[in-house]
Amino acid sequence: MRDATADRYVTAVDGYWQAHGYGPSIRDLAECLGVKSPGSVHLTVRKLIESGRLTHEPGCPRTIRVPRRRRR
């Protein structure tokens, strides 16, 4: 996956959390990014979760988020 695409998704998820106080649905994220296909957004989010750029709680809606890095 290109870093520019991943960065767009991560920024959109983080911005949604800041604006609403909870994570976006796949459709919300598609709308924020201007993507017409929720399926392609879902695939990209899955890849970002697998790579550790995003996290979620399985079985719980609206839990997609950007993991916070540990401070030293």
CHARMM-style PDB file with segment names, atoms N, HN, CA, C and O in Angstrom:
ATOM      1  N   MET     1       0.845  -1.178   0.000  1.00  0.00      PROA
ATOM      2  CA  MET     1       0.000   0.000   0.000  1.00  0.00      PROA
ATOM      3  C   MET     1       0.890   1.241   0.000  1.00  0.00      PROA
ATOM      4  O   MET     1       1.905   1.291   0.696  1.00  0.00      PROA
ATOM      5  N   ARG     2       0.505   2.220  -0.774  1.00  0.00      PROA
ATOM      6  HN  ARG     2      -0.319   2.179  -1.339  1.00  0.00      PROA
ATOM      7  CA  ARG     2       1.275   3.461  -0.828  1.00  0.00      PROA
ATOM      8  C   ARG     2       1.143   4.214   0.486  1.00  0.00      PROA
ATOM      9  O   ARG     2       0.075   4.215   1.098  1.00  0.00      PROA
ATOM     10  N   ASP     3       2.199   4.842   0.913  1.00  0.00      PROA
ATOM     11  HN  ASP     3       3.067   4.842   0.416  1.00  0.00      PROA
ATOM     12  CA  ASP     3       2.173   5.585   2.170  1.00  0.00      PROA
ATOM     13  C   ASP     3       1.216   6.768   2.132  1.00  0.00      PROA
ATOM     14  O   ASP     3       0.610   7.108   3.148  1.00  0.00      PROA
ATOM     15  N   ALA     4       1.077   7.396   0.976  1.00  0.00      PROA
ATOM     16  HN  ALA     4       1.570   7.120   0.151  1.00  0.00      PROA
ATOM     17  CA  ALA     4       0.169   8.546   0.869  1.00  0.00      PROA
ATOM     18  C   ALA     4      -1.271   8.121   1.134  1.00  0.00      PROA
ATOM     19  O   ALA     4      -2.017   8.832   1.807  1.00  0.00      PROA
ATOM     20  N   THR     5      -1.658   6.976   0.613  1.00  0.00      PROA
ATOM     21  HN  THR     5      -1.053   6.398   0.066  1.00  0.00      PROA
ATOM     22  CA  THR     5      -3.014   6.467   0.839  1.00  0.00      PROA
ATOM     23  C   THR     5      -3.204   6.117   2.306  1.00  0.00      PROA
ATOM     24  O   THR     5      -4.214   6.477   2.912  1.00  0.00      PROA
ATOM     25  N   ALA     6      -2.240   5.422   2.869  1.00  0.00      PROA
ATOM     26  HN  ALA     6      -1.420   5.129   2.376  1.00  0.00      PROA
ATOM     27  CA  ALA     6      -2.323   5.044   4.282  1.00  0.00      PROA
ATOM     28  C   ALA     6      -2.399   6.292   5.157  1.00  0.00      PROA
ATOM     29  O   ALA     6      -3.180   6.339   6.107  1.00  0.00      PROA
ATOM     30  N   ASP     7      -1.602   7.286   4.843  1.00  0.00      PROA
ATOM     31  HN  ASP     7      -0.967   7.247   4.071  1.00  0.00      PROA
ATOM     32  CA  ASP     7      -1.611   8.527   5.624  1.00  0.00      PROA
ATOM     33  C   ASP     7      -2.966   9.229   5.549  1.00  0.00      PROA
ATOM     34  O   ASP     7      -3.438   9.775   6.547  1.00  0.00      PROA
ATOM     35  N   ARG     8      -3.594   9.216   4.370  1.00  0.00      PROA
ATOM     36  HN  ARG     8      -3.211   8.772   3.560  1.00  0.00      PROA
ATOM     37  CA  ARG     8      -4.926   9.823   4.222  1.00  0.00      PROA
ATOM     38  C   ARG     8      -5.942   9.140   5.130  1.00  0.00      PROA
ATOM     39  O   ARG     8      -6.739   9.802   5.795  1.00  0.00      PROA
ATOM     40  N   TYR     9      -5.906   7.820   5.151  1.00  0.00      PROA
ATOM     41  HN  TYR     9      -5.258   7.283   4.611  1.00  0.00      PROA
ATOM     42  CA  TYR     9      -6.846   7.050   5.976  1.00  0.00      PROA
ATOM     43  C   TYR     9      -6.601   7.298   7.462  1.00  0.00      PROA
ATOM     44  O   TYR     9      -7.543   7.530   8.220  1.00  0.00      PROA
ATOM     45  N   VAL    10      -5.356   7.250   7.869  1.00  0.00      PROA
ATOM     46  HN  VAL    10      -4.591   7.061   7.254  1.00  0.00      PROA
ATOM     47  CA  VAL    10      -5.020   7.456   9.286  1.00  0.00      PROA
ATOM     48  C   VAL    10      -5.424   8.862   9.719  1.00  0.00      PROA
ATOM     49  O   VAL    10      -5.988   9.039  10.799  1.00  0.00      PROA
ATOM     50  N   THR    11      -5.144   9.848   8.897  1.00  0.00      PROA
ATOM     51  HN  THR    11      -4.687   9.704   8.019  1.00  0.00      PROA
ATOM     52  CA  THR    11      -5.521  11.231   9.212  1.00  0.00      PROA
ATOM     53  C   THR    11      -7.035  11.381   9.296  1.00  0.00      PROA
ATOM     54  O   THR    11      -7.542  12.075  10.177  1.00  0.00      PROA
ATOM     55  N   ALA    12      -7.758  10.734   8.384  1.00  0.00      PROA
ATOM     56  HN  ALA    12      -7.346  10.170   7.669  1.00  0.00      PROA
ATOM     57  CA  ALA    12      -9.225  10.814   8.394  1.00  0.00      PROA
ATOM     58  C   ALA    12      -9.808  10.164   9.645  1.00  0.00      PROA
ATOM     59  O   ALA    12     -10.731  10.713  10.248  1.00  0.00      PROA
ATOM     60  N   VAL    13      -9.287   9.003  10.046  1.00  0.00      PROA
ATOM     61  HN  VAL    13      -8.538   8.557   9.556  1.00  0.00      PROA
ATOM     62  CA  VAL    13      -9.780   8.330  11.256  1.00  0.00      PROA
ATOM     63  C   VAL    13      -9.498   9.190  12.482  1.00  0.00      PROA
ATOM     64  O   VAL    13     -10.369   9.366  13.334  1.00  0.00      PROA
ATOM     65  N   ASP    14      -8.296   9.719  12.572  1.00  0.00      PROA
ATOM     66  HN  ASP    14      -7.589   9.576  11.880  1.00  0.00      PROA
ATOM     67  CA  ASP    14      -7.935  10.547  13.721  1.00  0.00      PROA
ATOM     68  C   ASP    14      -8.806  11.810  13.778  1.00  0.00      PROA
ATOM     69  O   ASP    14      -9.279  12.196  14.847  1.00  0.00      PROA
ATOM     70  N   GLY    15      -9.009  12.435  12.642  1.00  0.00      PROA
ATOM     71  HN  GLY    15      -8.625  12.121  11.773  1.00  0.00      PROA
ATOM     72  CA  GLY    15      -9.848  13.631  12.587  1.00  0.00      PROA
ATOM     73  C   GLY    15     -11.297  13.346  12.964  1.00  0.00      PROA
ATOM     74  O   GLY    15     -11.944  14.158  13.625  1.00  0.00      PROA
ATOM     75  N   TYR    16     -11.801  12.194  12.543  1.00  0.00      PROA
ATOM     76  HN  TYR    16     -11.275  11.535  12.006  1.00  0.00      PROA
ATOM     77  CA  TYR    16     -13.177  11.820  12.880  1.00  0.00      PROA
ATOM     78  C   TYR    16     -13.320  11.638  14.387  1.00  0.00      PROA
ATOM     79  O   TYR    16     -14.299  12.089  14.982  1.00  0.00      PROA
ATOM     80  N   TRP    17     -12.338  10.973  15.004  1.00  0.00      PROA
ATOM     81  HN  TRP    17     -11.543  10.606  14.521  1.00  0.00      PROA
ATOM     82  CA  TRP    17     -12.364  10.797  16.466  1.00  0.00      PROA
ATOM     83  C   TRP    17     -12.370  12.145  17.181  1.00  0.00      PROA
ATOM     84  O   TRP    17     -13.124  12.356  18.131  1.00  0.00      PROA
ATOM     85  N   GLN    18     -11.517  13.051  16.709  1.00  0.00      PROA
ATOM     86  HN  GLN    18     -10.905  12.879  15.937  1.00  0.00      PROA
ATOM     87  CA  GLN    18     -11.436  14.360  17.352  1.00  0.00      PROA
ATOM     88  C   GLN    18     -12.737  15.142  17.207  1.00  0.00      PROA
ATOM     89  O   GLN    18     -13.146  15.849  18.128  1.00  0.00      PROA
ATOM     90  N   ALA    19     -13.387  15.018  16.055  1.00  0.00      PROA
ATOM     91  HN  ALA    19     -13.055  14.444  15.307  1.00  0.00      PROA
ATOM     92  CA  ALA    19     -14.619  15.764  15.802  1.00  0.00      PROA
ATOM     93  C   ALA    19     -15.842  15.165  16.490  1.00  0.00      PROA
ATOM     94  O   ALA    19     -16.737  15.902  16.903  1.00  0.00      PROA
ATOM     95  N   HSD    20     -15.896  13.829  16.620  1.00  0.00      PROA
ATOM     96  HN  HSD    20     -15.169  13.230  16.284  1.00  0.00      PROA
ATOM     97  CA  HSD    20     -17.111  13.174  17.086  1.00  0.00      PROA
ATOM     98  C   HSD    20     -16.988  12.440  18.415  1.00  0.00      PROA
ATOM     99  O   HSD    20     -17.994  12.179  19.074  1.00  0.00      PROA
ATOM    100  N   GLY    21     -15.762  12.106  18.813  1.00  0.00      PROA
ATOM    101  HN  GLY    21     -14.945  12.318  18.278  1.00  0.00      PROA
ATOM    102  CA  GLY    21     -15.568  11.398  20.069  1.00  0.00      PROA
ATOM    103  C   GLY    21     -15.747   9.892  19.965  1.00  0.00      PROA
ATOM    104  O   GLY    21     -15.732   9.194  20.980  1.00  0.00      PROA
ATOM    105  N   TYR    22     -15.914   9.386  18.756  1.00  0.00      PROA
ATOM    106  HN  TYR    22     -15.926   9.953  17.932  1.00  0.00      PROA
ATOM    107  CA  TYR    22     -16.010   7.951  18.509  1.00  0.00      PROA
ATOM    108  C   TYR    22     -15.516   7.694  17.084  1.00  0.00      PROA
ATOM    109  O   TYR    22     -15.382   8.622  16.286  1.00  0.00      PROA
ATOM    110  N   GLY    23     -15.252   6.439  16.781  1.00  0.00      PROA
ATOM    111  HN  GLY    23     -15.361   5.685  17.429  1.00  0.00      PROA
ATOM    112  CA  GLY    23     -14.682   6.093  15.486  1.00  0.00      PROA
ATOM    113  C   GLY    23     -15.688   6.125  14.354  1.00  0.00      PROA
ATOM    114  O   GLY    23     -16.895   6.037  14.579  1.00  0.00      PROA
ATOM    115  N   PRO    24     -15.184   6.252  13.137  1.00  0.00      PROA
ATOM    116  CA  PRO    24     -16.069   6.271  11.981  1.00  0.00      PROA
ATOM    117  C   PRO    24     -16.503   4.866  11.583  1.00  0.00      PROA
ATOM    118  O   PRO    24     -15.786   3.893  11.814  1.00  0.00      PROA
ATOM    119  N   SER    25     -17.678   4.775  10.987  1.00  0.00      PROA
ATOM    120  HN  SER    25     -18.260   5.566  10.799  1.00  0.00      PROA
ATOM    121  CA  SER    25     -18.069   3.530  10.324  1.00  0.00      PROA
ATOM    122  C   SER    25     -17.330   3.499   8.984  1.00  0.00      PROA
ATOM    123  O   SER    25     -16.730   4.494   8.578  1.00  0.00      PROA
ATOM    124  N   ILE    26     -17.375   2.378   8.318  1.00  0.00      PROA
ATOM    125  HN  ILE    26     -17.862   1.569   8.648  1.00  0.00      PROA
ATOM    126  CA  ILE    26     -16.737   2.271   6.997  1.00  0.00      PROA
ATOM    127  C   ILE    26     -17.369   3.277   6.038  1.00  0.00      PROA
ATOM    128  O   ILE    26     -16.666   3.922   5.260  1.00  0.00      PROA
ATOM    129  N   ARG    27     -18.687   3.411   6.092  1.00  0.00      PROA
ATOM    130  HN  ARG    27     -19.258   2.887   6.724  1.00  0.00      PROA
ATOM    131  CA  ARG    27     -19.367   4.377   5.210  1.00  0.00      PROA
ATOM    132  C   ARG    27     -19.015   5.815   5.545  1.00  0.00      PROA
ATOM    133  O   ARG    27     -18.853   6.640   4.646  1.00  0.00      PROA
ATOM    134  N   ASP    28     -18.894   6.123   6.838  1.00  0.00      PROA
ATOM    135  HN  ASP    28     -19.026   5.452   7.568  1.00  0.00      PROA
ATOM    136  CA  ASP    28     -18.459   7.468   7.243  1.00  0.00      PROA
ATOM    137  C   ASP    28     -17.072   7.763   6.689  1.00  0.00      PROA
ATOM    138  O   ASP    28     -16.815   8.845   6.161  1.00  0.00      PROA
ATOM    139  N   LEU    29     -16.199   6.800   6.816  1.00  0.00      PROA
ATOM    140  HN  LEU    29     -16.408   5.921   7.245  1.00  0.00      PROA
ATOM    141  CA  LEU    29     -14.833   6.969   6.344  1.00  0.00      PROA
ATOM    142  C   LEU    29     -14.803   7.146   4.827  1.00  0.00      PROA
ATOM    143  O   LEU    29     -14.062   7.982   4.312  1.00  0.00      PROA
ATOM    144  N   ALA    30     -15.605   6.363   4.117  1.00  0.00      PROA
ATOM    145  HN  ALA    30     -16.208   5.683   4.535  1.00  0.00      PROA
ATOM    146  CA  ALA    30     -15.689   6.503   2.660  1.00  0.00      PROA
ATOM    147  C   ALA    30     -16.144   7.916   2.285  1.00  0.00      PROA
ATOM    148  O   ALA    30     -15.612   8.523   1.356  1.00  0.00      PROA
ATOM    149  N   GLU    31     -17.119   8.422   3.008  1.00  0.00      PROA
ATOM    150  HN  GLU    31     -17.551   7.929   3.763  1.00  0.00      PROA
ATOM    151  CA  GLU    31     -17.619   9.773   2.734  1.00  0.00      PROA
ATOM    152  C   GLU    31     -16.547  10.825   3.014  1.00  0.00      PROA
ATOM    153  O   GLU    31     -16.356  11.748   2.223  1.00  0.00      PROA
ATOM    154  N   CYS    32     -15.855  10.683   4.135  1.00  0.00      PROA
ATOM    155  HN  CYS    32     -16.010   9.932   4.777  1.00  0.00      PROA
ATOM    156  CA  CYS    32     -14.785  11.630   4.491  1.00  0.00      PROA
ATOM    157  C   CYS    32     -13.684  11.658   3.436  1.00  0.00      PROA
ATOM    158  O   CYS    32     -13.122  12.712   3.140  1.00  0.00      PROA
ATOM    159  N   LEU    33     -13.383  10.495   2.874  1.00  0.00      PROA
ATOM    160  HN  LEU    33     -13.840   9.639   3.114  1.00  0.00      PROA
ATOM    161  CA  LEU    33     -12.294  10.378   1.911  1.00  0.00      PROA
ATOM    162  C   LEU    33     -12.734  10.619   0.469  1.00  0.00      PROA
ATOM    163  O   LEU    33     -11.898  10.710  -0.430  1.00  0.00      PROA
ATOM    164  N   GLY    34     -14.036  10.722   0.249  1.00  0.00      PROA
ATOM    165  HN  GLY    34     -14.716  10.649   0.979  1.00  0.00      PROA
ATOM    166  CA  GLY    34     -14.540  10.918  -1.108  1.00  0.00      PROA
ATOM    167  C   GLY    34     -14.449   9.668  -1.961  1.00  0.00      PROA
ATOM    168  O   GLY    34     -14.304   9.747  -3.181  1.00  0.00      PROA
ATOM    169  N   VAL    35     -14.534   8.505  -1.310  1.00  0.00      PROA
ATOM    170  HN  VAL    35     -14.651   8.441  -0.319  1.00  0.00      PROA
ATOM    171  CA  VAL    35     -14.463   7.219  -2.010  1.00  0.00      PROA
ATOM    172  C   VAL    35     -15.881   6.680  -2.147  1.00  0.00      PROA
ATOM    173  O   VAL    35     -16.647   6.689  -1.184  1.00  0.00      PROA
ATOM    174  N   LYS    36     -16.229   6.215  -3.336  1.00  0.00      PROA
ATOM    175  HN  LYS    36     -15.607   6.208  -4.118  1.00  0.00      PROA
ATOM    176  CA  LYS    36     -17.598   5.751  -3.574  1.00  0.00      PROA
ATOM    177  C   LYS    36     -17.855   4.327  -3.093  1.00  0.00      PROA
ATOM    178  O   LYS    36     -18.993   3.976  -2.780  1.00  0.00      PROA
ATOM    179  N   SER    37     -16.814   3.508  -3.031  1.00  0.00      PROA
ATOM    180  HN  SER    37     -15.890   3.793  -3.285  1.00  0.00      PROA
ATOM    181  CA  SER    37     -16.991   2.099  -2.714  1.00  0.00      PROA
ATOM    182  C   SER    37     -16.621   1.787  -1.266  1.00  0.00      PROA
ATOM    183  O   SER    37     -15.441   1.814  -0.917  1.00  0.00      PROA
ATOM    184  N   PRO    38     -17.615   1.489  -0.410  1.00  0.00      PROA
ATOM    185  CA  PRO    38     -17.297   1.078   0.954  1.00  0.00      PROA
ATOM    186  C   PRO    38     -16.445  -0.191   0.995  1.00  0.00      PROA
ATOM    187  O   PRO    38     -15.684  -0.399   1.941  1.00  0.00      PROA
ATOM    188  N   GLY    39     -16.571  -1.034  -0.024  1.00  0.00      PROA
ATOM    189  HN  GLY    39     -17.189  -0.865  -0.792  1.00  0.00      PROA
ATOM    190  CA  GLY    39     -15.785  -2.262  -0.071  1.00  0.00      PROA
ATOM    191  C   GLY    39     -14.289  -1.992  -0.169  1.00  0.00      PROA
ATOM    192  O   GLY    39     -13.491  -2.658   0.491  1.00  0.00      PROA
ATOM    193  N   SER    40     -13.910  -1.026  -0.986  1.00  0.00      PROA
ATOM    194  HN  SER    40     -14.558  -0.485  -1.522  1.00  0.00      PROA
ATOM    195  CA  SER    40     -12.482  -0.711  -1.108  1.00  0.00      PROA
ATOM    196  C   SER    40     -11.961  -0.053   0.163  1.00  0.00      PROA
ATOM    197  O   SER    40     -10.806  -0.254   0.539  1.00  0.00      PROA
ATOM    198  N   VAL    41     -12.808   0.733   0.826  1.00  0.00      PROA
ATOM    199  HN  VAL    41     -13.746   0.896   0.521  1.00  0.00      PROA
ATOM    200  CA  VAL    41     -12.414   1.334   2.106  1.00  0.00      PROA
ATOM    201  C   VAL    41     -12.220   0.238   3.148  1.00  0.00      PROA
ATOM    202  O   VAL    41     -11.258   0.271   3.915  1.00  0.00      PROA
ATOM    203  N   HSD    42     -13.130  -0.731   3.176  1.00  0.00      PROA
ATOM    204  HN  HSD    42     -13.912  -0.758   2.552  1.00  0.00      PROA
ATOM    205  CA  HSD    42     -13.030  -1.833   4.130  1.00  0.00      PROA
ATOM    206  C   HSD    42     -11.736  -2.610   3.915  1.00  0.00      PROA
ATOM    207  O   HSD    42     -11.051  -2.947   4.881  1.00  0.00      PROA
ATOM    208  N   LEU    43     -11.398  -2.895   2.676  1.00  0.00      PROA
ATOM    209  HN  LEU    43     -11.955  -2.621   1.891  1.00  0.00      PROA
ATOM    210  CA  LEU    43     -10.174  -3.619   2.366  1.00  0.00      PROA
ATOM    211  C   LEU    43      -8.938  -2.843   2.839  1.00  0.00      PROA
ATOM    212  O   LEU    43      -8.032  -3.417   3.443  1.00  0.00      PROA
ATOM    213  N   THR    44      -8.911  -1.555   2.563  1.00  0.00      PROA
ATOM    214  HN  THR    44      -9.647  -1.089   2.072  1.00  0.00      PROA
ATOM    215  CA  THR    44      -7.771  -0.730   2.970  1.00  0.00      PROA
ATOM    216  C   THR    44      -7.669  -0.651   4.484  1.00  0.00      PROA
ATOM    217  O   THR    44      -6.571  -0.735   5.035  1.00  0.00      PROA
ATOM    218  N   VAL    45      -8.802  -0.489   5.166  1.00  0.00      PROA
ATOM    219  HN  VAL    45      -9.694  -0.420   4.719  1.00  0.00      PROA
ATOM    220  CA  VAL    45      -8.796  -0.440   6.638  1.00  0.00      PROA
ATOM    221  C   VAL    45      -8.273  -1.766   7.190  1.00  0.00      PROA
ATOM    222  O   VAL    45      -7.481  -1.764   8.132  1.00  0.00      PROA
ATOM    223  N   ARG    46      -8.695  -2.880   6.631  1.00  0.00      PROA
ATOM    224  HN  ARG    46      -9.338  -2.882   5.866  1.00  0.00      PROA
ATOM    225  CA  ARG    46      -8.202  -4.196   7.073  1.00  0.00      PROA
ATOM    226  C   ARG    46      -6.679  -4.283   6.944  1.00  0.00      PROA
ATOM    227  O   ARG    46      -5.998  -4.765   7.849  1.00  0.00      PROA
ATOM    228  N   LYS    47      -6.154  -3.813   5.814  1.00  0.00      PROA
ATOM    229  HN  LYS    47      -6.707  -3.421   5.079  1.00  0.00      PROA
ATOM    230  CA  LYS    47      -4.702  -3.842   5.606  1.00  0.00      PROA
ATOM    231  C   LYS    47      -3.984  -2.943   6.619  1.00  0.00      PROA
ATOM    232  O   LYS    47      -2.909  -3.290   7.110  1.00  0.00      PROA
ATOM    233  N   LEU    48      -4.574  -1.802   6.924  1.00  0.00      PROA
ATOM    234  HN  LEU    48      -5.447  -1.520   6.525  1.00  0.00      PROA
ATOM    235  CA  LEU    48      -3.966  -0.887   7.894  1.00  0.00      PROA
ATOM    236  C   LEU    48      -4.020  -1.471   9.311  1.00  0.00      PROA
ATOM    237  O   LEU    48      -3.109  -1.245  10.107  1.00  0.00      PROA
ATOM    238  N   ILE    49      -5.064  -2.205   9.622  1.00  0.00      PROA
ATOM    239  HN  ILE    49      -5.804  -2.388   8.975  1.00  0.00      PROA
ATOM    240  CA  ILE    49      -5.155  -2.879  10.924  1.00  0.00      PROA
ATOM    241  C   ILE    49      -4.094  -3.974  11.006  1.00  0.00      PROA
ATOM    242  O   ILE    49      -3.418  -4.113  12.026  1.00  0.00      PROA
ATOM    243  N   GLU    50      -3.948  -4.746   9.935  1.00  0.00      PROA
ATOM    244  HN  GLU    50      -4.497  -4.633   9.106  1.00  0.00      PROA
ATOM    245  CA  GLU    50      -2.940  -5.813   9.912  1.00  0.00      PROA
ATOM    246  C   GLU    50      -1.524  -5.259  10.045  1.00  0.00      PROA
ATOM    247  O   GLU    50      -0.660  -5.898  10.646  1.00  0.00      PROA
ATOM    248  N   SER    51      -1.285  -4.078   9.489  1.00  0.00      PROA
ATOM    249  HN  SER    51      -1.987  -3.559   9.001  1.00  0.00      PROA
ATOM    250  CA  SER    51       0.057  -3.483   9.549  1.00  0.00      PROA
ATOM    251  C   SER    51       0.308  -2.715  10.850  1.00  0.00      PROA
ATOM    252  O   SER    51       1.432  -2.295  11.123  1.00  0.00      PROA
ATOM    253  N   GLY    52      -0.757  -2.534  11.655  1.00  0.00      PROA
ATOM    254  HN  GLY    52      -1.671  -2.875  11.433  1.00  0.00      PROA
ATOM    255  CA  GLY    52      -0.603  -1.832  12.925  1.00  0.00      PROA
ATOM    256  C   GLY    52      -0.810  -0.326  12.859  1.00  0.00      PROA
ATOM    257  O   GLY    52      -0.655   0.362  13.868  1.00  0.00      PROA
ATOM    258  N   ARG    53      -1.157   0.193  11.688  1.00  0.00      PROA
ATOM    259  HN  ARG    53      -1.282  -0.367  10.869  1.00  0.00      PROA
ATOM    260  CA  ARG    53      -1.383   1.648  11.560  1.00  0.00      PROA
ATOM    261  C   ARG    53      -2.723   2.061  12.155  1.00  0.00      PROA
ATOM    262  O   ARG    53      -2.892   3.204  12.579  1.00  0.00      PROA
ATOM    263  N   LEU    54      -3.690   1.117  12.186  1.00  0.00      PROA
ATOM    264  HN  LEU    54      -3.552   0.188  11.841  1.00  0.00      PROA
ATOM    265  CA  LEU    54      -4.987   1.343  12.824  1.00  0.00      PROA
ATOM    266  C   LEU    54      -5.280   0.159  13.735  1.00  0.00      PROA
ATOM    267  O   LEU    54      -4.696  -0.913  13.577  1.00  0.00      PROA
ATOM    268  N   THR    55      -6.194   0.357  14.696  1.00  0.00      PROA
ATOM    269  HN  THR    55      -6.668   1.227  14.824  1.00  0.00      PROA
ATOM    270  CA  THR    55      -6.648  -0.738  15.549  1.00  0.00      PROA
ATOM    271  C   THR    55      -8.171  -0.712  15.593  1.00  0.00      PROA
ATOM    272  O   THR    55      -8.805   0.254  15.168  1.00  0.00      PROA
ATOM    273  N   HSD    56      -8.749  -1.801  16.119  1.00  0.00      PROA
ATOM    274  HN  HSD    56      -8.234  -2.586  16.464  1.00  0.00      PROA
ATOM    275  CA  HSD    56     -10.193  -1.855  16.345  1.00  0.00      PROA
ATOM    276  C   HSD    56     -10.478  -2.972  17.331  1.00  0.00      PROA
ATOM    277  O   HSD    56      -9.634  -3.833  17.577  1.00  0.00      PROA
ATOM    278  N   GLU    57     -11.670  -2.948  17.889  1.00  0.00      PROA
ATOM    279  HN  GLU    57     -12.357  -2.249  17.689  1.00  0.00      PROA
ATOM    280  CA  GLU    57     -12.114  -4.024  18.772  1.00  0.00      PROA
ATOM    281  C   GLU    57     -13.074  -4.901  17.978  1.00  0.00      PROA
ATOM    282  O   GLU    57     -14.154  -4.450  17.598  1.00  0.00      PROA
ATOM    283  N   PRO    58     -12.687  -6.157  17.722  1.00  0.00      PROA
ATOM    284  CA  PRO    58     -13.551  -7.038  16.927  1.00  0.00      PROA
ATOM    285  C   PRO    58     -14.947  -7.171  17.535  1.00  0.00      PROA
ATOM    286  O   PRO    58     -15.101  -7.345  18.744  1.00  0.00      PROA
ATOM    287  N   GLY    59     -15.953  -7.086  16.675  1.00  0.00      PROA
ATOM    288  HN  GLY    59     -15.828  -6.944  15.693  1.00  0.00      PROA
ATOM    289  CA  GLY    59     -17.336  -7.244  17.113  1.00  0.00      PROA
ATOM    290  C   GLY    59     -17.967  -5.991  17.700  1.00  0.00      PROA
ATOM    291  O   GLY    59     -19.154  -5.992  18.027  1.00  0.00      PROA
ATOM    292  N   CYS    60     -17.193  -4.930  17.837  1.00  0.00      PROA
ATOM    293  HN  CYS    60     -16.229  -4.929  17.571  1.00  0.00      PROA
ATOM    294  CA  CYS    60     -17.722  -3.671  18.383  1.00  0.00      PROA
ATOM    295  C   CYS    60     -17.728  -2.617  17.275  1.00  0.00      PROA
ATOM    296  O   CYS    60     -16.701  -2.384  16.639  1.00  0.00      PROA
ATOM    297  N   PRO    61     -18.868  -1.986  17.042  1.00  0.00      PROA
ATOM    298  CA  PRO    61     -18.931  -0.973  15.985  1.00  0.00      PROA
ATOM    299  C   PRO    61     -18.208   0.315  16.376  1.00  0.00      PROA
ATOM    300  O   PRO    61     -18.088   0.648  17.555  1.00  0.00      PROA
ATOM    301  N   ARG    62     -17.739   1.016  15.374  1.00  0.00      PROA
ATOM    302  HN  ARG    62     -17.837   0.745  14.417  1.00  0.00      PROA
ATOM    303  CA  ARG    62     -17.130   2.339  15.527  1.00  0.00      PROA
ATOM    304  C   ARG    62     -15.934   2.362  16.484  1.00  0.00      PROA
ATOM    305  O   ARG    62     -15.778   3.297  17.270  1.00  0.00      PROA
ATOM    306  N   THR    63     -15.107   1.344  16.413  1.00  0.00      PROA
ATOM    307  HN  THR    63     -15.233   0.585  15.775  1.00  0.00      PROA
ATOM    308  CA  THR    63     -13.921   1.306  17.269  1.00  0.00      PROA
ATOM    309  C   THR    63     -12.624   1.422  16.478  1.00  0.00      PROA
ATOM    310  O   THR    63     -11.549   1.197  17.032  1.00  0.00      PROA
ATOM    311  N   ILE    64     -12.702   1.768  15.191  1.00  0.00      PROA
ATOM    312  HN  ILE    64     -13.576   1.951  14.741  1.00  0.00      PROA
ATOM    313  CA  ILE    64     -11.493   1.986  14.407  1.00  0.00      PROA
ATOM    314  C   ILE    64     -10.809   3.225  14.967  1.00  0.00      PROA
ATOM    315  O   ILE    64     -11.429   4.276  15.128  1.00  0.00      PROA
ATOM    316  N   ARG    65      -9.517   3.083  15.262  1.00  0.00      PROA
ATOM    317  HN  ARG    65      -9.013   2.229  15.131  1.00  0.00      PROA
ATOM    318  CA  ARG    65      -8.782   4.230  15.804  1.00  0.00      PROA
ATOM    319  C   ARG    65      -7.315   4.134  15.458  1.00  0.00      PROA
ATOM    320  O   ARG    65      -6.827   3.092  15.020  1.00  0.00      PROA
ATOM    321  N   VAL    66      -6.620   5.236  15.662  1.00  0.00      PROA
ATOM    322  HN  VAL    66      -7.016   6.082  16.018  1.00  0.00      PROA
ATOM    323  CA  VAL    66      -5.178   5.290  15.472  1.00  0.00      PROA
ATOM    324  C   VAL    66      -4.540   4.923  16.806  1.00  0.00      PROA
ATOM    325  O   VAL    66      -4.822   5.568  17.816  1.00  0.00      PROA
ATOM    326  N   PRO    67      -3.683   3.898  16.833  1.00  0.00      PROA
ATOM    327  CA  PRO    67      -3.046   3.536  18.102  1.00  0.00      PROA
ATOM    328  C   PRO    67      -2.111   4.648  18.564  1.00  0.00      PROA
ATOM    329  O   PRO    67      -1.399   5.249  17.760  1.00  0.00      PROA
ATOM    330  N   ARG    68      -2.121   4.907  19.834  1.00  0.00      PROA
ATOM    331  HN  ARG    68      -2.700   4.419  20.488  1.00  0.00      PROA
ATOM    332  CA  ARG    68      -1.241   5.931  20.386  1.00  0.00      PROA
ATOM    333  C   ARG    68       0.113   5.309  20.678  1.00  0.00      PROA
ATOM    334  O   ARG    68       0.204   4.190  21.184  1.00  0.00      PROA
ATOM    335  N   ARG    69       1.146   6.038  20.355  1.00  0.00      PROA
ATOM    336  HN  ARG    69       1.072   6.946  19.944  1.00  0.00      PROA
ATOM    337  CA  ARG    69       2.491   5.535  20.605  1.00  0.00      PROA
ATOM    338  C   ARG    69       2.875   5.774  22.054  1.00  0.00      PROA
ATOM    339  O   ARG    69       2.461   6.748  22.681  1.00  0.00      PROA
ATOM    340  N   ARG    70       3.666   4.867  22.555  1.00  0.00      PROA
ATOM    341  HN  ARG    70       4.002   4.075  22.046  1.00  0.00      PROA
ATOM    342  CA  ARG    70       4.132   5.010  23.935  1.00  0.00      PROA
ATOM    343  C   ARG    70       5.137   6.139  24.041  1.00  0.00      PROA
ATOM    344  O   ARG    70       6.003   6.311  23.183  1.00  0.00      PROA
ATOM    345  N   ARG    71       5.007   6.891  25.095  1.00  0.00      PROA
ATOM    346  HN  ARG    71       4.304   6.752  25.793  1.00  0.00      PROA
ATOM    347  CA  ARG    71       5.987   7.963  25.345  1.00  0.00      PROA
ATOM    348  C   ARG    71       7.082   7.428  26.222  1.00  0.00      PROA
ATOM    349  O   ARG    71       6.843   6.586  27.088  1.00  0.00      PROA
ATOM    350  N   ARG    72       8.279   7.912  26.003  1.00  0.00      PROA
ATOM    351  HN  ARG    72       8.473   8.596  25.299  1.00  0.00      PROA
ATOM    352  CA  ARG    72       9.421   7.454  26.798  1.00  0.00      PROA
ATOM    353  C   ARG    72       9.664   8.339  27.975  1.00  0.00      PROA
ATOM    354  OT1 ARG    72      10.589   8.096  28.750  1.00  0.00      PROA
TER     355      ARG     72
END
